[in-house]
Amino acid sequence: MVADSFNFPQTSRQGPTRVRRAARLLGRLRGRRMARDVGRDAEQLKIVIVSDAAPPQVNGVVRTLEQLKENLTAMGHEVVSITPDQFITVPMPTYREIRLALFPARKLAKMINAANPNAIHIATEGPLGLTARRFCINRGIPFSTSFHTRFAEYLTARTGLPLSLGYALLRWFHAKSAALMVATRSLQTELEGRGFGRPVIWSRGVDTKYFVPRPDLQGEHYLGLPRPVWLYVGRVAVEKNIEAFLDADLPGTKMVVGEGPRLEHLRRTHPEACFTGALFGEALAKAYAAADCFVFPSKTDTFGLVMIEALACGTPVAAYPVQGPLDVIGEAKVGCLDEDLATACLKAIDTPRENCREFAQNFAWEACTRQFITNLALEEASAPELA
């Protein structure tokens, strides 16, 4: 079942022999054919997923990959995760909550060889993603990637470097991928316009059995906080535009759930808000369900999984009419999108909570997982030219 091409010897300094060239080409073709056939015939797979985002980070990428692994396992597939906690790490400058793997090449290669997978998916563009990319390219192994985060915009916001440079780096990273997976049609169209070839859709889902309405939490007070309770969940970082939420003229209480480099600054500048830090599991689900409105101030997210989690708990969403909210909510009567965030909040809060729950049930993880499997290799993809 496993593509033995993953264990072919590396090229010598004098250049590959004809036998090695043939072996590498055969391995590439076999790897691509196997992924196609598995997607069609639902055979069991062993999949390596490489990600620089992993617990204890709290963000949409981490939760997406955790849910993906859970659903792949439930379908009978085996998933091997390669994440920073398995390596020596250092904190990312200006964002200590994110750990970066140091010199991961040798260990990562051993881990992939030991897994001997049918497919390799690289989820992020960090040190582990770069190392896995180089490993696959050097050995002629097909791999897929995904576009979770607007790295180019974040780079510009944090360093002032030109946006074009960030996208040039992203194009380079994803150019060798057999399939670049994106969450929405609008992001697919945007990246095509930026020269990323033909990205494929891999939508997102939510666990509607875990994130559920809890009418008992909709009382007069939640944690002693005056209502209405306006909730934000996610990284507390400059690119999330949380100040727009905290500066909005709204009655009641603003609650911020999450950690990040902007947390202490916002605590000082907005002492009237409730900052809980990161919440997990039952506590997070309760926060969603207890809130009167979920506020999503970001203008740079590619999807916004937190919006679906809130809706599954019956909580309406207020956001800007930008990519992400437009893709997830659009014209659905589950909240409000407006260029004025305070206006969006005050309109969204009157949304019937049953509308939100019903809408969220359209985002089933099983279908998203099958879509991911199908995308692991493209039918039309051909083996790259050998040097």
N, C-alpha and C positions, 0 to 999 in steps of 0.2 A: 504494500500500500504506500510506502514511503519512498519519496524520490531519492534514490541513492546518489544522484548527481551532487548532492550537498557535500559529499565527502571526497570528491575528486581532488587530486593533488594540485597545489598551486603551481603557477607558471614559474619556471626557472629564470634566472637572470639572462640566460642566453636566448630566451624566447621559447614559446611552447612548441613542442613537436607536433607533427600531424595527428598523432594518436591523441594527444591531449586536446588539440583543437576539436577533433571529432567528439571526444568525450564531453567537453564543455558544451558544444552545440547540442548534443543529444540530451544532456542534462537540462538545458534551457527549454528545449521543446517538450521533454517529458514533464517537467515541472508545470509548464503552462497547460498542457493537455490534461494533466491530472486535476488541476484546479477547476478547469472548465467542466470536466465530467462529474466531479463531485458536486458542483453547483447544480448540475442538471439531475443527477441521480440520487442526491442526498446521502452519499456514503459518509462514513465517519472520517473526520479529519483530525490531524494534529496541527495546531496553529500556534505559531510564536507571535506574540504581540509585544512590540517594543515601545515603551513610553517613558518620557522624562517627567510626566505628571502622574503622581501616585500618592496614596495616603501617606502622611496625614494632611496633604493638601486637600482643600475643599473647593472644588470647582466643577463645572459641567463636564470637562474632559475626564476627570477622575471618575465621576459617577456614571458617565456614559460607558467607559471601558469596564467598570465593575459590573454593570448591568449586562453588557454584551457578553462578558465571560460567563456570568451566571446562566444566561440563556443558551449560549453555545454548549455549555456543559450539560444543561438539561436536555438538549437535543442529541446528546451522545458524543459530542466532539470533545477533544482534549485540548486545553488551552495552557500554554506556558507563557507566563508574563515575565518580561525582563524590565525591571524598574530600578530607580536610583537606590532604594533601600538595600539592594543586593551588592552595592559597590561602596568604596570609599567616596565620600561626598564632601563638598564645601557649599556654604550658603551662597546663593546668587547675590551679587552686589546689588544693593538698593532693595532687595526683596528676599530677606533671610528665610522666609517660610519655604522657599523653593530651594531644594538641594540639587546640586549639579554633580554628576558622576565624574570622578577623576581617573584618567587613563584606563578606560574600560575595555579597550580593544581585545586584549588577550582573553580576559574572562568572558566577555560577551561571545567571542568566537567559540570558546569551549561550551558555553551554555547552548548555543544554537546547534552545534555539532552533536551534543548529547541529546538534544530534543529530536533531532533528525526529522524536521517537520515537513508537512505537505505544502504549507504556505507560511509566508512571513509578512506581517503587516506592521508598518512603522507609523506610529500615531502622532509623533511630535518631531519638531525640527531641532531639538536640543542635542547635547553631547551624545546621549545614547542613540538617538535617531540618526545622527551623522555617522556614528561608528557602525551601526547596523547597515546603513546605506552603503558605506564603503565596503563592508564585508560582502554584501550581496553582489555588488558590481564587480569586485575583484574575482569572485568565483562564478560569475555568470548565473546567479540565482535570481529568478524573477521575484519581485516584491510589490506590494501595494502600499500606498500612503493615504493619509487623510488630512484634511484642512480643517482644524478645529478652532484655531486662534488667529486673530489678525495681528500676526507678529510684526508686519511692516508698520502698521499704525502705532503699535505699542513701542516699537523701536524709535519712531519719530517723536512720540510723546515724551519718552524718557531721555533721549539723547539729542534731539534736534536734527538727526541725520535725515537726508532727503527720503521721502516716501518711495521714490523710484528705486533707491538702493535696496530698501527692504524687499520690495517685490522682485527685484533682480535676483536676490539671494534665494527667495522662495521658489522662483522659476527654476533656478539651478537645482535646488534640492529635489523637487518633484519631477524634473524632466525625465529621469530614468525609471520612474514608477510605471508598472504595468497598468495601474488604475489609481487615479487620484480621486478619493471619495469626498464628496461635499454634502452638506445637510439639506440644502434647499436649491430650488430652480434658479432663484435670483442670484445666489452665490455662484452657481454653475455658469450662468450667463456672464457675470462680472469677470470671473477668472478666465473664461474663454476670451473675453475682450482684452485681458491683460497678457495674453499669450501663453496660457497654461494648457493649451491643447484642448482635449475633450474630457473634462472631469465627469465622473459618474455620480449618481445620487445614492447616498446612504442616509436615509432619514433617521430621526431619533424617536425614542419611545419613553414611556414612563410606566412604572409599576403601579397600576391602578388598584392593586390589592393592598398595597402598603400605604400609598398616599391617598387617603380617603377623607371625606367630610366628617367632622366631629361636632355635631350640634351642641354638645354639652360644653364646648369651649367658647361658644358664641354668647356668653353671658355679659353682664354689664361691665365686668372688669376681667382682664387677662393679665396675670402676674401683677395685679394692682395698678395697671396702666390705664389711664383714661382713654375711652374710645372716642372716635374710631382709631384703630391701630393700623398704621400704614407700614408695610413690611418690605424690606430689601434683603435679599439673600445672595451672597456671592463674594468674590474677592473684594477686599477694601483697597482699591488701587486707583490711581489717577485716571486710567483709561475707562473706568466704569462710570465716571461722571456722577458720582454719588452726591457731590455738592449740589447739583441741580435738584435732587430730591430733598436734601436737608434744608435748602434755601427756600423751597416752595412754601407758600402761605397756606397751611392746612391746619384744621382743628385736630385735637386729640394727641396721639403719640406716634412718633416716627421710630421704628425699630430697625436696627441694622444687625444682621446676622452674618458673621464672617470675620476673617482676619486678613491682614495684608499690610503693606508698608505705609498706607495712608491712615491706618486705624488711630494711632495716638494723636495725629494732627487733627482729625475730625472730632475726636473726643474733646480736645481742648477748645476747638472753635464752635462746637455744637453741644454744649453740656446738657441742653434740654432733651436731646435724643437718647434713646436706650440702645446701648451697644452691648450685645450679648457675647461677642466673640464667636467662635465656630460652634455650631450645634450639629449633632449627629443623630442618626437613627430616629428613635421615637420622639426625642426632643425637637428635632427639626420638623418632623411630620406634624407635630402639635403646633409649632409656630406657624406653619403654613395655614393649618385649619382654623387657628384662632384669629388670624388677621382679618380685617375687614376689606383690605385691598392690598394686592401685591404690586409694588412699584418697580418698574424696570427702566432705569434712567440711561442705560448704556446706548451709545450710538454706534458701537464698533463690534458687537458680538455677531457671530456668524449664524447662531440659532437662538440660544437662550433656553436651555433645558429647564431652568428654574421656573419659567412661565408655565410650562406644562405641569410641573409638579404642583405649583400653586393651584392651577385650574382643577387638577385631579382632586384637590382637597376642597373644592367648591369656592375658592377665593378668586374674585375677578382681578383682571390685570389692567394697569395703567402704564402707558409707555409712549415713546415718540413714534411717529409713523416712518420708521426706517427699516432697513433690512434686518431680519430677525423677527421683530414683532409683526411686520407686514407679512412675512412668510408663515409665521406660526398662527397668528390671529386673523389678520386680514379684515374682512367684513363681518366676521362672526360676532354675535351678540354676547360676548364673554368679557367685556371690559370696554376700554376706550383708548384710542390712539389720537394724540393731539400734539401740535407743535408747542403748546403750553402745557407743561407737565402737571401743574396744579389743576388746570381745567380737566385734563384727562383723569386725574384722581377723583375729582368731585363728581364727574359723570360716571366713572366706572363703579363707584361704590354702590350705586343703585341697581346693579346687575343682579338678576336672580341667581342665587348660588347653584341651583339645580342645572341651569344652563351651562355653567362652567364645568361641572362634573360630567355632564353628558358629552360635551365637546371633547374633553380630555380622553375619553374612552376610545376615541378614534386613533389614538397614538399607541398602538399595541406593539410591545417589544418583540413578539415572535416574528411579525412581518419584517420589522427592521433588521432582525438578526439574519433572516433568510436573505434579505437584500445584501447584507454584508458578505455572506458566504458567496453569493453569485458574483460579487465584485472582486473577489480575491485574485482573479485573473480575467482578462478580457478575451472574448472569442477572437476578436479581430487582431489582437496583439501578435506581433511577429518577433522572432528572436533578433536582437540587435546584431549589427555587423561585428564580426570578430576582428581583432586587431591583427 
